[in-house]
Amino acid sequence: MLQTYPAADLQQVARRLNDEFSSLAPGNVHRCVHDTWKCAEHLGFRVTPGLVERVARERLQAMVMSRPPSERLVGPRLPDHDAIA
């Protein structure tokens, strides 16, 4: 039998993670929390708000770390850049 928690628990988890990952769109954070919850249920885990928060945090960290650095501007290559010395 699946243990379910009130939707308020999902909202609290999403709010905490949204505060932590403010660089991501709130909709992406909410979607990640919801998807994590459903995935854990599907796999047969005893789903708790704590479990969902930990797994969703890992997924969100991966999303942030996979973004290319926006500050990095690549200038034009110098003519002798690829020359073998």
Biopython code that builds the backbone (N, CA, C, O; Angstrom):
import numpy as np
from Bio.PDB.StructureBuilder import StructureBuilder

atoms = [
    (1, "MET", "N", (0.839, -1.180, 0.000)),
    (1, "MET", "CA", (0.000, 0.000, 0.000)),
    (1, "MET", "C", (0.880, 1.237, 0.000)),
    (1, "MET", "O", (1.844, 1.320, 0.761)),
    (2, "LEU", "N", (0.552, 2.192, -0.846)),
    (2, "LEU", "CA", (1.335, 3.411, -0.942)),
    (2, "LEU", "C", (0.966, 4.372, 0.172)),
    (2, "LEU", "O", (-0.209, 4.584, 0.472)),
    (3, "GLN", "N", (1.991, 4.946, 0.776)),
    (3, "GLN", "CA", (1.781, 5.974, 1.791)),
    (3, "GLN", "C", (1.726, 7.315, 1.069)),
    (3, "GLN", "O", (2.654, 7.672, 0.343)),
    (4, "THR", "N", (0.665, 8.037, 1.262)),
    (4, "THR", "CA", (0.563, 9.346, 0.619)),
    (4, "THR", "C", (0.601, 10.437, 1.669)),
    (4, "THR", "O", (0.207, 10.236, 2.818)),
    (5, "TYR", "N", (1.075, 11.574, 1.260)),
    (5, "TYR", "CA", (1.169, 12.735, 2.133)),
    (5, "TYR", "C", (0.349, 13.854, 1.518)),
    (5, "TYR", "O", (0.131, 13.872, 0.306)),
    (6, "PRO", "N", (-0.102, 14.775, 2.330)),
    (6, "PRO", "CA", (-0.895, 15.887, 1.800)),
    (6, "PRO", "C", (-0.100, 16.703, 0.784)),
    (6, "PRO", "O", (1.129, 16.751, 0.823)),
    (7, "ALA", "N", (-0.824, 17.336, -0.113)),
    (7, "ALA", "CA", (-0.187, 18.184, -1.123)),
    (7, "ALA", "C", (0.602, 19.313, -0.478)),
    (7, "ALA", "O", (1.545, 19.834, -1.074)),
    (8, "ALA", "N", (0.224, 19.693, 0.737)),
    (8, "ALA", "CA", (0.945, 20.759, 1.437)),
    (8, "ALA", "C", (2.400, 20.362, 1.673)),
    (8, "ALA", "O", (3.283, 21.219, 1.652)),
    (9, "ASP", "N", (2.660, 19.068, 1.897)),
    (9, "ASP", "CA", (4.039, 18.615, 2.078)),
    (9, "ASP", "C", (4.861, 18.838, 0.809)),
    (9, "ASP", "O", (6.009, 19.277, 0.867)),
    (10, "LEU", "N", (4.257, 18.529, -0.332)),
    (10, "LEU", "CA", (4.945, 18.769, -1.604)),
    (10, "LEU", "C", (5.233, 20.249, -1.788)),
    (10, "LEU", "O", (6.315, 20.627, -2.238)),
    (11, "GLN", "N", (4.266, 21.081, -1.440)),
    (11, "GLN", "CA", (4.443, 22.528, -1.586)),
    (11, "GLN", "C", (5.559, 23.045, -0.681)),
    (11, "GLN", "O", (6.339, 23.906, -1.090)),
    (12, "GLN", "N", (5.640, 22.527, 0.541)),
    (12, "GLN", "CA", (6.699, 22.956, 1.460)),
    (12, "GLN", "C", (8.073, 22.564, 0.925)),
    (12, "GLN", "O", (9.013, 23.358, 0.966)),
    (13, "VAL", "N", (8.183, 21.351, 0.430)),
    (13, "VAL", "CA", (9.452, 20.895, -0.141)),
    (13, "VAL", "C", (9.818, 21.773, -1.334)),
    (13, "VAL", "O", (10.961, 22.215, -1.457)),
    (14, "ALA", "N", (8.853, 22.022, -2.206)),
    (14, "ALA", "CA", (9.108, 22.844, -3.392)),
    (14, "ALA", "C", (9.513, 24.263, -2.999)),
    (14, "ALA", "O", (10.399, 24.844, -3.626)),
    (15, "ARG", "N", (8.882, 24.824, -1.978)),
    (15, "ARG", "CA", (9.236, 26.182, -1.526)),
    (15, "ARG", "C", (10.669, 26.234, -1.007)),
    (15, "ARG", "O", (11.427, 27.142, -1.347)),
    (16, "ARG", "N", (11.032, 25.255, -0.183)),
    (16, "ARG", "CA", (12.399, 25.235, 0.355)),
    (16, "ARG", "C", (13.429, 25.114, -0.771)),
    (16, "ARG", "O", (14.438, 25.820, -0.783)),
    (17, "LEU", "N", (13.164, 24.220, -1.702)),
    (17, "LEU", "CA", (14.112, 24.029, -2.794)),
    (17, "LEU", "C", (14.115, 25.220, -3.747)),
    (17, "LEU", "O", (15.153, 25.550, -4.321)),
    (18, "ASN", "N", (12.978, 25.860, -3.918)),
    (18, "ASN", "CA", (12.917, 27.047, -4.767)),
    (18, "ASN", "C", (13.761, 28.169, -4.168)),
    (18, "ASN", "O", (14.426, 28.906, -4.897)),
    (19, "ASP", "N", (13.735, 28.298, -2.843)),
    (19, "ASP", "CA", (14.574, 29.299, -2.181)),
    (19, "ASP", "C", (16.056, 28.971, -2.379)),
    (19, "ASP", "O", (16.879, 29.862, -2.585)),
    (20, "GLU", "N", (16.374, 27.694, -2.314)),
    (20, "GLU", "CA", (17.764, 27.258, -2.447)),
    (20, "GLU", "C", (18.270, 27.362, -3.882)),
    (20, "GLU", "O", (19.443, 27.659, -4.109)),
    (21, "PHE", "N", (17.391, 27.121, -4.845)),
    (21, "PHE", "CA", (17.772, 27.127, -6.257)),
    (21, "PHE", "C", (17.057, 28.265, -6.984)),
    (21, "PHE", "O", (16.304, 28.037, -7.931)),
    (22, "SER", "N", (17.301, 29.477, -6.533)),
    (22, "SER", "CA", (16.603, 30.633, -7.094)),
    (22, "SER", "C", (17.017, 30.923, -8.537)),
    (22, "SER", "O", (16.337, 31.674, -9.235)),
    (23, "SER", "N", (18.126, 30.335, -8.988)),
    (23, "SER", "CA", (18.544, 30.561, -10.374)),
    (23, "SER", "C", (17.695, 29.755, -11.364)),
    (23, "SER", "O", (17.730, 30.011, -12.567)),
    (24, "LEU", "N", (16.938, 28.787, -10.855)),
    (24, "LEU", "CA", (16.055, 27.991, -11.715)),
    (24, "LEU", "C", (14.639, 28.548, -11.661)),
    (24, "LEU", "O", (14.236, 29.144, -10.662)),
    (25, "ALA", "N", (13.905, 28.357, -12.718)),
    (25, "ALA", "CA", (12.512, 28.800, -12.751)),
    (25, "ALA", "C", (11.700, 28.021, -11.718)),
    (25, "ALA", "O", (11.880, 26.811, -11.581)),
    (26, "PRO", "N", (10.808, 28.700, -10.989)),
    (26, "PRO", "CA", (10.002, 28.007, -9.975)),
    (26, "PRO", "C", (9.231, 26.814, -10.537)),
    (26, "PRO", "O", (9.080, 25.798, -9.859)),
    (27, "GLY", "N", (8.752, 26.931, -11.754)),
    (27, "GLY", "CA", (8.032, 25.822, -12.368)),
    (27, "GLY", "C", (8.900, 24.587, -12.534)),
    (27, "GLY", "O", (8.426, 23.461, -12.384)),
    (28, "ASN", "N", (10.176, 24.800, -12.846)),
    (28, "ASN", "CA", (11.102, 23.666, -12.983)),
    (28, "ASN", "C", (11.327, 22.975, -11.651)),
    (28, "ASN", "O", (11.420, 21.749, -11.587)),
    (29, "VAL", "N", (11.415, 23.767, -10.582)),
    (29, "VAL", "CA", (11.625, 23.198, -9.250)),
    (29, "VAL", "C", (10.398, 22.397, -8.830)),
    (29, "VAL", "O", (10.527, 21.275, -8.340)),
    (30, "HIS", "N", (9.204, 22.967, -9.020)),
    (30, "HIS", "CA", (7.962, 22.267, -8.653)),
    (30, "HIS", "C", (7.824, 20.978, -9.459)),
    (30, "HIS", "O", (7.422, 19.946, -8.923)),
    (31, "ARG", "N", (8.157, 21.041, -10.737)),
    (31, "ARG", "CA", (8.065, 19.856, -11.594)),
    (31, "ARG", "C", (9.034, 18.770, -11.123)),
    (31, "ARG", "O", (8.697, 17.586, -11.107)),
    (32, "CYS", "N", (10.232, 19.186, -10.744)),
    (32, "CYS", "CA", (11.233, 18.230, -10.261)),
    (32, "CYS", "C", (10.753, 17.539, -8.988)),
    (32, "CYS", "O", (10.908, 16.326, -8.842)),
    (33, "VAL", "N", (10.174, 18.303, -8.069)),
    (33, "VAL", "CA", (9.666, 17.729, -6.817)),
    (33, "VAL", "C", (8.551, 16.733, -7.119)),
    (33, "VAL", "O", (8.540, 15.626, -6.581)),
    (34, "HIS", "N", (7.626, 17.122, -7.970)),
    (34, "HIS", "CA", (6.507, 16.241, -8.322)),
    (34, "HIS", "C", (7.005, 14.973, -9.015)),
    (34, "HIS", "O", (6.568, 13.870, -8.689)),
    (35, "ASP", "N", (7.921, 15.135, -9.973)),
    (35, "ASP", "CA", (8.456, 13.978, -10.692)),
    (35, "ASP", "C", (9.221, 13.039, -9.762)),
    (35, "ASP", "O", (9.134, 11.818, -9.891)),
    (36, "THR", "N", (9.967, 13.617, -8.830)),
    (36, "THR", "CA", (10.717, 12.808, -7.869)),
    (36, "THR", "C", (9.769, 11.988, -7.016)),
    (36, "THR", "O", (10.006, 10.804, -6.774)),
    (37, "TRP", "N", (8.692, 12.620, -6.558)),
    (37, "TRP", "CA", (7.689, 11.937, -5.737)),
    (37, "TRP", "C", (7.101, 10.755, -6.505)),
    (37, "TRP", "O", (7.042, 9.636, -5.995)),
    (38, "LYS", "N", (6.672, 11.017, -7.731)),
    (38, "LYS", "CA", (6.043, 9.968, -8.542)),
    (38, "LYS", "C", (7.030, 8.848, -8.882)),
    (38, "LYS", "O", (6.658, 7.675, -8.894)),
    (39, "CYS", "N", (8.269, 9.204, -9.153)),
    (39, "CYS", "CA", (9.289, 8.206, -9.474)),
    (39, "CYS", "C", (9.544, 7.289, -8.277)),
    (39, "CYS", "O", (9.629, 6.070, -8.429)),
    (40, "ALA", "N", (9.663, 7.879, -7.093)),
    (40, "ALA", "CA", (9.896, 7.073, -5.887)),
    (40, "ALA", "C", (8.711, 6.146, -5.618)),
    (40, "ALA", "O", (8.899, 4.989, -5.241)),
    (41, "GLU", "N", (7.495, 6.651, -5.812)),
    (41, "GLU", "CA", (6.294, 5.809, -5.653)),
    (41, "GLU", "C", (6.324, 4.643, -6.641)),
    (41, "GLU", "O", (6.072, 3.493, -6.283)),
    (42, "HIS", "N", (6.637, 4.971, -7.878)),
    (42, "HIS", "CA", (6.655, 3.961, -8.937)),
    (42, "HIS", "C", (7.672, 2.854, -8.641)),
    (42, "HIS", "O", (7.436, 1.684, -8.941)),
    (43, "LEU", "N", (8.800, 3.241, -8.052)),
    (43, "LEU", "CA", (9.842, 2.265, -7.738)),
    (43, "LEU", "C", (9.560, 1.482, -6.464)),
    (43, "LEU", "O", (10.302, 0.560, -6.125)),
    (44, "GLY", "N", (8.491, 1.842, -5.754)),
    (44, "GLY", "CA", (8.086, 1.094, -4.576)),
    (44, "GLY", "C", (8.728, 1.530, -3.275)),
    (44, "GLY", "O", (8.650, 0.817, -2.274)),
    (45, "PHE", "N", (9.365, 2.699, -3.275)),
    (45, "PHE", "CA", (9.962, 3.205, -2.040)),
    (45, "PHE", "C", (8.895, 3.730, -1.095)),
    (45, "PHE", "O", (7.809, 4.119, -1.523)),
    (46, "ARG", "N", (9.211, 3.737, 0.184)),
    (46, "ARG", "CA", (8.356, 4.404, 1.167)),
    (46, "ARG", "C", (8.652, 5.891, 1.019)),
    (46, "ARG", "O", (9.693, 6.373, 1.465)),
    (47, "VAL", "N", (7.748, 6.600, 0.400)),
    (47, "VAL", "CA", (7.988, 7.997, 0.029)),
    (47, "VAL", "C", (7.675, 8.907, 1.206)),
    (47, "VAL", "O", (6.571, 8.891, 1.750)),
    (48, "THR", "N", (8.662, 9.694, 1.584)),
    (48, "THR", "CA", (8.486, 10.691, 2.635)),
    (48, "THR", "C", (8.919, 12.039, 2.075)),
    (48, "THR", "O", (9.678, 12.096, 1.107)),
    (49, "PRO", "N", (8.446, 13.118, 2.676)),
    (49, "PRO", "CA", (8.894, 14.437, 2.213)),
    (49, "PRO", "C", (10.418, 14.587, 2.286)),
    (49, "PRO", "O", (11.017, 15.227, 1.422)),
    (50, "GLY", "N", (11.044, 14.003, 3.307)),
    (50, "GLY", "CA", (12.500, 14.085, 3.429)),
    (50, "GLY", "C", (13.222, 13.393, 2.286)),
    (50, "GLY", "O", (14.201, 13.915, 1.752)),
    (51, "LEU", "N", (12.733, 12.211, 1.911)),
    (51, "LEU", "CA", (13.327, 11.482, 0.793)),
    (51, "LEU", "C", (13.188, 12.282, -0.494)),
    (51, "LEU", "O", (14.146, 12.425, -1.254)),
    (52, "VAL", "N", (11.995, 12.798, -0.730)),
    (52, "VAL", "CA", (11.746, 13.571, -1.944)),
    (52, "VAL", "C", (12.653, 14.799, -1.985)),
    (52, "VAL", "O", (13.217, 15.127, -3.029)),
    (53, "GLU", "N", (12.789, 15.469, -0.854)),
    (53, "GLU", "CA", (13.625, 16.675, -0.818)),
    (53, "GLU", "C", (15.083, 16.347, -1.127)),
    (53, "GLU", "O", (15.730, 17.072, -1.882)),
    (54, "ARG", "N", (15.605, 15.272, -0.558)),
    (54, "ARG", "CA", (17.008, 14.910, -0.798)),
    (54, "ARG", "C", (17.255, 14.540, -2.256)),
    (54, "ARG", "O", (18.228, 14.991, -2.860)),
    (55, "VAL", "N", (16.375, 13.722, -2.816)),
    (55, "VAL", "CA", (16.568, 13.284, -4.201)),
    (55, "VAL", "C", (16.358, 14.451, -5.167)),
    (55, "VAL", "O", (17.129, 14.624, -6.111)),
    (56, "ALA", "N", (15.319, 15.246, -4.933)),
    (56, "ALA", "CA", (15.065, 16.396, -5.802)),
    (56, "ALA", "C", (16.223, 17.388, -5.730)),
    (56, "ALA", "O", (16.593, 17.976, -6.746)),
    (57, "ARG", "N", (16.797, 17.582, -4.547)),
    (57, "ARG", "CA", (17.945, 18.490, -4.406)),
    (57, "ARG", "C", (19.112, 18.011, -5.272)),
    (57, "ARG", "O", (19.772, 18.816, -5.929)),
    (58, "GLU", "N", (19.360, 16.716, -5.272)),
    (58, "GLU", "CA", (20.443, 16.174, -6.103)),
    (58, "GLU", "C", (20.169, 16.420, -7.585)),
    (58, "GLU", "O", (21.068, 16.793, -8.338)),
    (59, "ARG", "N", (18.936, 16.211, -7.989)),
    (59, "ARG", "CA", (18.576, 16.421, -9.399)),
    (59, "ARG", "C", (18.707, 17.890, -9.779)),
    (59, "ARG", "O", (19.183, 18.213, -10.867)),
    (60, "LEU", "N", (18.283, 18.785, -8.880)),
    (60, "LEU", "CA", (18.378, 20.220, -9.154)),
    (60, "LEU", "C", (19.835, 20.675, -9.188)),
    (60, "LEU", "O", (20.202, 21.516, -10.009)),
    (61, "GLN", "N", (20.660, 20.130, -8.311)),
    (61, "GLN", "CA", (22.089, 20.465, -8.345)),
    (61, "GLN", "C", (22.699, 20.043, -9.676)),
    (61, "GLN", "O", (23.527, 20.759, -10.239)),
    (62, "ALA", "N", (22.294, 18.892, -10.172)),
    (62, "ALA", "CA", (22.792, 18.428, -11.469)),
    (62, "ALA", "C", (22.352, 19.375, -12.580)),
    (62, "ALA", "O", (23.117, 19.646, -13.506)),
    (63, "MET", "N", (21.124, 19.880, -12.491)),
    (63, "MET", "CA", (20.643, 20.826, -13.496)),
    (63, "MET", "C", (21.474, 22.107, -13.474)),
    (63, "MET", "O", (21.844, 22.630, -14.526)),
    (64, "VAL", "N", (21.761, 22.606, -12.289)),
    (64, "VAL", "CA", (22.537, 23.839, -12.166)),
    (64, "VAL", "C", (23.965, 23.621, -12.664)),
    (64, "VAL", "O", (24.512, 24.457, -13.383)),
    (65, "MET", "N", (24.561, 22.499, -12.279)),
    (65, "MET", "CA", (25.952, 22.240, -12.654)),
    (65, "MET", "C", (26.113, 21.936, -14.146)),
    (65, "MET", "O", (27.211, 22.083, -14.683)),
    (66, "SER", "N", (25.053, 21.521, -14.817)),
    (66, "SER", "CA", (25.163, 21.184, -16.235)),
    (66, "SER", "C", (25.010, 22.400, -17.137)),
    (66, "SER", "O", (25.215, 22.304, -18.347)),
    (67, "ARG", "N", (24.654, 23.536, -16.562)),
    (67, "ARG", "CA", (24.528, 24.755, -17.364)),
    (67, "ARG", "C", (25.913, 25.290, -17.706)),
    (67, "ARG", "O", (26.816, 25.271, -16.870)),
    (68, "PRO", "N", (26.078, 25.766, -18.937)),
    (68, "PRO", "CA", (27.367, 26.372, -19.261)),
    (68, "PRO", "C", (27.499, 27.709, -18.536)),
    (68, "PRO", "O", (26.508, 28.418, -18.359)),
    (69, "PRO", "N", (28.694, 28.053, -18.122)),
    (69, "PRO", "CA", (28.868, 29.327, -17.421)),
    (69, "PRO", "C", (28.535, 30.491, -18.351)),
    (69, "PRO", "O", (29.132, 30.629, -19.418)),
    (70, "SER", "N", (27.602, 31.308, -17.952)),
    (70, "SER", "CA", (27.177, 32.423, -18.800)),
    (70, "SER", "C", (28.211, 33.537, -18.815)),
    (70, "SER", "O", (28.231, 34.361, -19.730)),
    (71, "GLU", "N", (29.066, 33.562, -17.804)),
    (71, "GLU", "CA", (30.063, 34.626, -17.749)),
    (71, "GLU", "C", (31.221, 34.378, -18.713)),
    (71, "GLU", "O", (31.942, 35.308, -19.078)),
    (72, "ARG", "N", (31.393, 33.149, -19.115)),
    (72, "ARG", "CA", (32.548, 32.822, -19.949)),
    (72, "ARG", "C", (32.293, 33.247, -21.390)),
    (72, "ARG", "O", (31.406, 32.727, -22.066)),
    (73, "LEU", "N", (33.075, 34.183, -21.827)),
    (73, "LEU", "CA", (33.006, 34.626, -23.215)),
    (73, "LEU", "C", (34.266, 34.140, -23.914)),
    (73, "LEU", "O", (35.380, 34.387, -23.453)),
    (74, "VAL", "N", (34.085, 33.472, -24.991)),
    (74, "VAL", "CA", (35.226, 32.940, -25.722)),
    (74, "VAL", "C", (35.562, 33.915, -26.834)),
    (74, "VAL", "O", (34.744, 34.189, -27.712)),
    (75, "GLY", "N", (36.770, 34.431, -26.781)),
    (75, "GLY", "CA", (37.220, 35.373, -27.802)),
    (75, "GLY", "C", (37.661, 34.647, -29.057)),
    (75, "GLY", "O", (37.701, 33.417, -29.094)),
    (76, "PRO", "N", (37.991, 35.413, -30.085)),
    (76, "PRO", "CA", (38.448, 34.780, -31.329)),
    (76, "PRO", "C", (39.785, 34.083, -31.107)),
    (76, "PRO", "O", (40.591, 34.510, -30.280)),
    (77, "ARG", "N", (40.007, 33.017, -31.848)),
    (77, "ARG", "CA", (41.277, 32.286, -31.757)),
    (77, "ARG", "C", (42.381, 33.103, -32.423)),
    (77, "ARG", "O", (42.162, 33.778, -33.429)),
    (78, "LEU", "N", (43.546, 33.025, -31.847)),
    (78, "LEU", "CA", (44.709, 33.664, -32.453)),
    (78, "LEU", "C", (45.169, 32.811, -33.625)),
    (78, "LEU", "O", (44.989, 31.593, -33.606)),
    (79, "PRO", "N", (45.765, 33.431, -34.652)),
    (79, "PRO", "CA", (46.164, 32.660, -35.840)),
    (79, "PRO", "C", (47.094, 31.491, -35.525)),
    (79, "PRO", "O", (46.998, 30.443, -36.164)),
    (80, "ASP", "N", (47.986, 31.650, -34.558)),
    (80, "ASP", "CA", (48.939, 30.576, -34.274)),
    (80, "ASP", "C", (48.490, 29.680, -33.122)),
    (80, "ASP", "O", (49.298, 28.925, -32.580)),
    (81, "HIS", "N", (47.229, 29.753, -32.745)),
    (81, "HIS", "CA", (46.717, 29.002, -31.594)),
    (81, "HIS", "C", (46.918, 27.495, -31.747)),
    (81, "HIS", "O", (47.301, 26.819, -30.793)),
    (82, "ASP", "N", (46.662, 26.974, -32.932)),
    (82, "ASP", "CA", (46.730, 25.530, -33.152)),
    (82, "ASP", "C", (48.079, 25.066, -33.701)),
    (82, "ASP", "O", (48.241, 23.894, -34.042)),
    (83, "ALA", "N", (49.032, 25.969, -33.786)),
    (83, "ALA", "CA", (50.345, 25.598, -34.324)),
    (83, "ALA", "C", (51.062, 24.664, -33.361)),
    (83, "ALA", "O", (51.014, 24.850, -32.145)),
    (84, "ILE", "N", (51.718, 23.674, -33.912)),
    (84, "ILE", "CA", (52.493, 22.736, -33.101)),
    (84, "ILE", "C", (53.896, 23.312, -32.945)),
    (84, "ILE", "O", (54.556, 23.659, -33.925)),
    (85, "ALA", "N", (54.325, 23.404, -31.720)),
    (85, "ALA", "CA", (55.643, 24.010, -31.462)),
    (85, "ALA", "C", (56.760, 23.030, -31.650)),
    (85, "ALA", "O", (57.926, 23.381, -31.472)),
]
sb = StructureBuilder()
sb.init_structure("model")
sb.init_model(0)
sb.init_chain("A")
sb.init_seg("    ")
for serial, (resi, resn, name, xyz) in enumerate(atoms, 1):
    if name == "N":
        sb.init_residue(resn, " ", resi, " ")
    sb.init_atom(name, np.array(xyz, "f"), 0.0, 1.0, " ", f" {name:<3s}", serial, name[0])
structure = sb.get_structure()
